[in-house]
């Protein structure tokens, strides 16, 4: 390992600390503060470890962990787009690709290439790992909002139908989690009459 390699890696690690400053719309379970992207990524990593047996297909868990830990790093530059945003498209991959090139470009070439490839695989959601990673990425806010009296759904006046529509992709990675998510969504809307 060269001094240049280490310097590049440390620059990247320093840069990704900014992920802690990217606020999301989903609030913590206590409902008082919004989570940030770093907290979200950590939560997904734990969910992947614990829930991997519920993936539709066997997955390489290390690959899933890498995906969930890096998938939102691009939001340091592009910002977090709320799943239910009616103005900005949630799948804003052009701006995110520029961000991926810049941020992952801080790394030595082999790591840059690996991280960009993993990020693109996550975005495409065609492999079992990407489909499971996307499933838990969508399921995490469902779980939280269903437990904190509707949270962001209530705050932004999101309908039950729209929540179900936007989260259907969970079933591509885990039919088990989708089955639970639908029930949790329904119960949350019934309980608090959103």
Buried (B, 14 or more C-beta within 10 A) or exposed (E): EEEEBEEBBEEBEEBBEBBEEBEBBBBEEEBEEBBBBBBBBBBBBEBBEEBBEBBBEEBEBEBBBBBBBBBBBBBBBBBBBBBBEEEEEEEBBEBBBEBBEEBBBBBBEEBBEBBBEBBBBBBEBEBBBBBBBBBBBBBBBBBBBBEBBBBBBBBEEBEBEBBBEBBEBBBBBBBBBBEBBBEBBBEBBEEBEB
